[in-house]
Amino acid sequence: MSAETSQISLKEMLANPSKAFSHPSQVVSAEQLSHGDKVKVLKQWELDARLLQVASEEGMSGGEASMLADVKQAQDELGVEPPPDDKRGAPTKTGI
């Protein structure tokens, strides 16, 4: 996490994880966050990435690359167990 993001609150991190961190792996190594907070931030980032994929599929993307695979890898590094029905894909576009 960079110096400018050290002043960002957890609420702001949850609202827009990619503003606070340039890559999901930075969430894993963020010392000021508890394990539970890291899980919450990555869960929000996962949702954002899935919504970006939906927008891209529907031709509404702004050219931003999806970070879904990187978010899932960061979740794995934290030991976050995927839901039993998660096959690293989703039955619906958003995975919800």
Backbone as JSON Lines, residues from 0, in Angstrom:
{"i":0,"aa":"M","n":[0.85,-1.16,0.0],"ca":[0.0,0.0,0.0],"c":[0.9,1.23,0.0]}
{"i":1,"aa":"S","n":[0.56,2.22,-0.77],"ca":[1.4,3.4,-0.89],"c":[1.14,4.38,0.24]}
{"i":2,"aa":"A","n":[2.0,5.39,0.34],"ca":[1.88,6.38,1.42],"c":[0.54,7.1,1.37]}
{"i":3,"aa":"E","n":[0.07,7.44,0.17],"ca":[-1.2,8.16,0.08],"c":[-2.39,7.3,0.49]}
{"i":4,"aa":"T","n":[-2.27,5.98,0.37],"ca":[-3.39,5.13,0.76],"c":[-3.37,4.81,2.25]}
{"i":5,"aa":"S","n":[-2.27,5.1,2.94],"ca":[-2.21,4.81,4.36],"c":[-3.2,5.66,5.15]}
{"i":6,"aa":"Q","n":[-3.66,6.76,4.56],"ca":[-4.6,7.64,5.23],"c":[-6.06,7.31,4.86]}
{"i":7,"aa":"I","n":[-6.26,6.36,3.99],"ca":[-7.61,5.99,3.56],"c":[-8.24,5.08,4.61]}
{"i":8,"aa":"S","n":[-9.48,5.37,4.97],"ca":[-10.17,4.59,5.98],"c":[-10.65,3.26,5.42]}
{"i":9,"aa":"L","n":[-10.97,2.36,6.32],"ca":[-11.5,1.06,5.92],"c":[-12.78,1.24,5.11]}
{"i":10,"aa":"K","n":[-13.61,2.18,5.52],"ca":[-14.86,2.43,4.79],"c":[-14.57,2.8,3.34]}
{"i":11,"aa":"E","n":[-13.56,3.64,3.12],"ca":[-13.19,4.02,1.75],"c":[-12.59,2.85,0.99]}
{"i":12,"aa":"M","n":[-11.81,2.01,1.68],"ca":[-11.22,0.83,1.05],"c":[-12.32,-0.13,0.58]}
{"i":13,"aa":"L","n":[-13.35,-0.28,1.41],"ca":[-14.45,-1.16,1.06],"c":[-15.29,-0.59,-0.08]}
{"i":14,"aa":"A","n":[-15.39,0.71,-0.15],"ca":[-16.17,1.35,-1.2],"c":[-15.47,1.24,-2.55]}
{"i":15,"aa":"N","n":[-14.15,1.3,-2.57],"ca":[-13.41,1.26,-3.82],"c":[-12.01,0.7,-3.57]}
{"i":16,"aa":"P","n":[-11.88,-0.62,-3.49],"ca":[-10.58,-1.22,-3.19],"c":[-9.48,-0.85,-4.18]}
{"i":17,"aa":"S","n":[-9.81,-0.71,-5.46],"ca":[-8.78,-0.42,-6.45],"c":[-8.26,1.01,-6.35]}
{"i":18,"aa":"K","n":[-8.95,1.85,-5.6],"ca":[-8.45,3.2,-5.35],"c":[-7.39,3.18,-4.25]}
{"i":19,"aa":"A","n":[-7.58,2.29,-3.28],"ca":[-6.66,2.19,-2.16],"c":[-5.45,1.31,-2.45]}
{"i":20,"aa":"F","n":[-5.64,0.32,-3.32],"ca":[-4.58,-0.65,-3.62],"c":[-4.46,-0.79,-5.14]}
{"i":21,"aa":"S","n":[-3.23,-0.89,-5.63],"ca":[-3.06,-1.05,-7.07],"c":[-3.19,-2.51,-7.51]}
{"i":22,"aa":"H","n":[-3.08,-3.44,-6.56],"ca":[-3.19,-4.87,-6.89],"c":[-3.71,-5.62,-5.66]}
{"i":23,"aa":"P","n":[-4.52,-6.66,-5.86],"ca":[-5.06,-7.42,-4.73],"c":[-3.99,-7.99,-3.79]}
{"i":24,"aa":"S","n":[-2.82,-8.3,-4.29],"ca":[-1.76,-8.84,-3.42],"c":[-1.34,-7.83,-2.35]}
{"i":25,"aa":"Q","n":[-1.55,-6.54,-2.61],"ca":[-1.22,-5.53,-1.61],"c":[-2.17,-5.59,-0.42]}
{"i":26,"aa":"V","n":[-3.37,-6.05,-0.64],"ca":[-4.32,-6.22,0.46],"c":[-3.79,-7.3,1.4]}
{"i":27,"aa":"V","n":[-3.28,-8.39,0.82],"ca":[-2.77,-9.5,1.62],"c":[-1.62,-9.04,2.52]}
{"i":28,"aa":"S","n":[-0.77,-8.17,2.0],"ca":[0.41,-7.74,2.77],"c":[0.18,-6.46,3.59]}
{"i":29,"aa":"A","n":[-1.02,-5.91,3.58],"ca":[-1.31,-4.68,4.33],"c":[-1.31,-4.96,5.82]}
{"i":30,"aa":"E","n":[-0.31,-4.46,6.52],"ca":[-0.15,-4.75,7.94],"c":[-1.18,-4.06,8.82]}
{"i":31,"aa":"Q","n":[-1.74,-2.95,8.36],"ca":[-2.68,-2.21,9.2],"c":[-4.09,-2.8,9.17]}
{"i":32,"aa":"L","n":[-4.34,-3.78,8.33],"ca":[-5.65,-4.41,8.25],"c":[-5.66,-5.75,8.97]}
{"i":33,"aa":"S","n":[-6.74,-6.03,9.66],"ca":[-6.9,-7.35,10.28],"c":[-7.23,-8.36,9.17]}
{"i":34,"aa":"H","n":[-7.13,-9.62,9.51],"ca":[-7.46,-10.67,8.54],"c":[-8.9,-10.51,8.05]}
{"i":35,"aa":"G","n":[-9.81,-10.24,8.97],"ca":[-11.22,-10.08,8.6],"c":[-11.44,-8.89,7.67]}
{"i":36,"aa":"D","n":[-10.73,-7.8,7.93],"ca":[-10.85,-6.62,7.06],"c":[-10.3,-6.91,5.67]}
{"i":37,"aa":"K","n":[-9.2,-7.66,5.61],"ca":[-8.63,-8.04,4.31],"c":[-9.64,-8.87,3.52]}
{"i":38,"aa":"V","n":[-10.3,-9.8,4.2],"ca":[-11.3,-10.64,3.55],"c":[-12.44,-9.77,3.0]}
{"i":39,"aa":"K","n":[-12.88,-8.79,3.79],"ca":[-13.96,-7.91,3.35],"c":[-13.56,-7.08,2.14]}
{"i":40,"aa":"V","n":[-12.35,-6.53,2.16],"ca":[-11.87,-5.71,1.04],"c":[-11.78,-6.57,-0.22]}
{"i":41,"aa":"L","n":[-11.23,-7.77,-0.09],"ca":[-11.11,-8.64,-1.27],"c":[-12.46,-9.11,-1.78]}
{"i":42,"aa":"K","n":[-13.41,-9.33,-0.88],"ca":[-14.76,-9.72,-1.31],"c":[-15.4,-8.6,-2.13]}
{"i":43,"aa":"Q","n":[-15.22,-7.36,-1.69],"ca":[-15.75,-6.23,-2.45],"c":[-15.04,-6.12,-3.8]}
{"i":44,"aa":"W","n":[-13.74,-6.33,-3.8],"ca":[-12.97,-6.26,-5.04],"c":[-13.44,-7.36,-6.0]}
{"i":45,"aa":"E","n":[-13.75,-8.53,-5.45],"ca":[-14.27,-9.62,-6.28],"c":[-15.59,-9.22,-6.93]}
{"i":46,"aa":"L","n":[-16.48,-8.64,-6.16],"ca":[-17.76,-8.19,-6.71],"c":[-17.55,-7.14,-7.8]}
{"i":47,"aa":"D","n":[-16.67,-6.19,-7.53],"ca":[-16.37,-5.15,-8.53],"c":[-15.83,-5.77,-9.82]}
{"i":48,"aa":"A","n":[-14.94,-6.76,-9.67],"ca":[-14.34,-7.41,-10.84],"c":[-15.4,-8.19,-11.63]}
{"i":49,"aa":"R","n":[-16.3,-8.85,-10.92],"ca":[-17.37,-9.59,-11.61],"c":[-18.31,-8.64,-12.35]}
{"i":50,"aa":"L","n":[-18.63,-7.51,-11.73],"ca":[-19.5,-6.53,-12.38],"c":[-18.81,-5.92,-13.6]}
{"i":51,"aa":"L","n":[-17.5,-5.72,-13.51],"ca":[-16.74,-5.22,-14.65],"c":[-16.78,-6.22,-15.81]}
{"i":52,"aa":"Q","n":[-16.69,-7.51,-15.49],"ca":[-16.78,-8.53,-16.54],"c":[-18.15,-8.51,-17.21]}
{"i":53,"aa":"V","n":[-19.19,-8.34,-16.43],"ca":[-20.54,-8.27,-16.99],"c":[-20.64,-7.06,-17.93]}
{"i":54,"aa":"A","n":[-20.15,-5.92,-17.48],"ca":[-20.19,-4.72,-18.3],"c":[-19.4,-4.92,-19.59]}
{"i":55,"aa":"S","n":[-18.27,-5.57,-19.5],"ca":[-17.45,-5.83,-20.68],"c":[-18.17,-6.74,-21.66]}
{"i":56,"aa":"E","n":[-18.83,-7.79,-21.14],"ca":[-19.58,-8.71,-21.99],"c":[-20.72,-8.0,-22.71]}
{"i":57,"aa":"E","n":[-21.24,-6.96,-22.07],"ca":[-22.37,-6.24,-22.66],"c":[-21.92,-5.01,-23.45]}
{"i":58,"aa":"G","n":[-20.6,-4.9,-23.67],"ca":[-20.07,-3.82,-24.48],"c":[-20.02,-2.47,-23.78]}
{"i":59,"aa":"M","n":[-20.03,-2.48,-22.45],"ca":[-20.04,-1.22,-21.7],"c":[-18.74,-0.99,-20.95]}
{"i":60,"aa":"S","n":[-17.69,-1.69,-21.29],"ca":[-16.43,-1.57,-20.58],"c":[-15.69,-0.31,-20.99]}
{"i":61,"aa":"G","n":[-14.97,0.24,-20.04],"ca":[-14.14,1.4,-20.31],"c":[-12.72,1.0,-20.63]}
{"i":62,"aa":"G","n":[-12.47,-0.26,-20.88],"ca":[-11.14,-0.73,-21.22],"c":[-10.33,-1.19,-20.03]}
{"i":63,"aa":"E","n":[-10.89,-1.11,-18.83],"ca":[-10.2,-1.54,-17.63],"c":[-10.16,-3.07,-17.58]}
{"i":64,"aa":"A","n":[-9.0,-3.61,-17.26],"ca":[-8.84,-5.06,-17.19],"c":[-9.46,-5.6,-15.9]}
{"i":65,"aa":"S","n":[-10.07,-6.76,-15.99],"ca":[-10.64,-7.41,-14.81],"c":[-9.52,-7.99,-13.96]}
{"i":66,"aa":"M","n":[-9.66,-7.88,-12.65],"ca":[-8.67,-8.4,-11.72],"c":[-9.2,-9.63,-11.0]}
{"i":67,"aa":"L","n":[-10.24,-10.26,-11.54],"ca":[-10.89,-11.37,-10.84],"c":[-9.91,-12.49,-10.5]}
{"i":68,"aa":"A","n":[-9.1,-12.91,-11.44],"ca":[-8.16,-14.0,-11.17],"c":[-7.16,-13.6,-10.07]}
{"i":69,"aa":"D","n":[-6.71,-12.36,-10.1],"ca":[-5.78,-11.88,-9.08],"c":[-6.44,-11.79,-7.71]}
{"i":70,"aa":"V","n":[-7.69,-11.37,-7.69],"ca":[-8.44,-11.3,-6.43],"c":[-8.61,-12.7,-5.85]}
{"i":71,"aa":"K","n":[-8.99,-13.66,-6.68],"ca":[-9.16,-15.04,-6.22],"c":[-7.85,-15.61,-5.69]}
{"i":72,"aa":"Q","n":[-6.73,-15.27,-6.35],"ca":[-5.43,-15.73,-5.88],"c":[-5.11,-15.12,-4.51]}
{"i":73,"aa":"A","n":[-5.39,-13.83,-4.34],"ca":[-5.16,-13.17,-3.05],"c":[-6.03,-13.8,-1.96]}
{"i":74,"aa":"Q","n":[-7.27,-14.12,-2.29],"ca":[-8.14,-14.8,-1.33],"c":[-7.57,-16.16,-0.94]}
{"i":75,"aa":"D","n":[-7.03,-16.87,-1.91],"ca":[-6.4,-18.16,-1.63],"c":[-5.21,-17.99,-0.69]}
{"i":76,"aa":"E","n":[-4.41,-16.94,-0.92],"ca":[-3.24,-16.68,-0.07],"c":[-3.65,-16.4,1.38]}
{"i":77,"aa":"L","n":[-4.81,-15.8,1.56],"ca":[-5.32,-15.52,2.91],"c":[-5.98,-16.75,3.53]}
{"i":78,"aa":"G","n":[-6.15,-17.79,2.75],"ca":[-6.8,-18.99,3.26],"c":[-8.31,-18.9,3.27]}
{"i":79,"aa":"V","n":[-8.85,-18.01,2.46],"ca":[-10.3,-17.86,2.38],"c":[-10.85,-19.03,1.58]}
{"i":80,"aa":"E","n":[-11.72,-19.77,2.21],"ca":[-12.34,-20.92,1.55],"c":[-13.45,-20.42,0.63]}
{"i":81,"aa":"P","n":[-13.44,-20.85,-0.62],"ca":[-14.55,-20.48,-1.5],"c":[-15.83,-21.17,-1.04]}
{"i":82,"aa":"P","n":[-16.96,-20.57,-1.35],"ca":[-18.23,-21.23,-1.01],"c":[-18.28,-22.62,-1.67]}
{"i":83,"aa":"P","n":[-19.01,-23.55,-1.08],"ca":[-19.05,-24.92,-1.62],"c":[-19.47,-24.99,-3.08]}
{"i":84,"aa":"D","n":[-20.3,-24.06,-3.53],"ca":[-20.77,-24.08,-4.91],"c":[-19.89,-23.28,-5.86]}
{"i":85,"aa":"D","n":[-18.77,-22.71,-5.36],"ca":[-17.88,-21.91,-6.2],"c":[-16.91,-22.83,-6.93]}
{"i":86,"aa":"K","n":[-17.0,-22.82,-8.22],"ca":[-16.1,-23.63,-9.04],"c":[-15.09,-22.71,-9.74]}
{"i":87,"aa":"R","n":[-14.81,-21.56,-9.09],"ca":[-13.93,-20.52,-9.65],"c":[-14.54,-19.95,-10.92]}
{"i":88,"aa":"G","n":[-15.8,-20.1,-11.01],"ca":[-16.61,-19.52,-12.06],"c":[-17.9,-19.14,-11.39]}
{"i":89,"aa":"A","n":[-18.92,-18.93,-12.15],"ca":[-20.17,-18.54,-11.52],"c":[-21.36,-19.01,-12.36]}
{"i":90,"aa":"P","n":[-22.41,-19.45,-11.69],"ca":[-23.61,-19.84,-12.42],"c":[-24.33,-18.63,-13.0]}
{"i":91,"aa":"T","n":[-24.08,-17.45,-12.41],"ca":[-24.62,-16.22,-12.95],"c":[-23.46,-15.31,-13.28]}
{"i":92,"aa":"K","n":[-23.7,-14.27,-14.02],"ca":[-22.62,-13.4,-14.43],"c":[-21.89,-12.76,-13.27]}
{"i":93,"aa":"T","n":[-22.6,-12.43,-12.22],"ca":[-21.96,-11.77,-11.08],"c":[-21.51,-12.74,-10.01]}
{"i":94,"aa":"G","n":[-21.84,-14.01,-10.14],"ca":[-21.45,-14.99,-9.15],"c":[-22.25,-14.94,-7.88]}
{"i":95,"aa":"I","n":[-23.34,-14.23,-7.92],"ca":[-24.16,-14.07,-6.72],"c":[-25.38,-14.96,-6.82]}
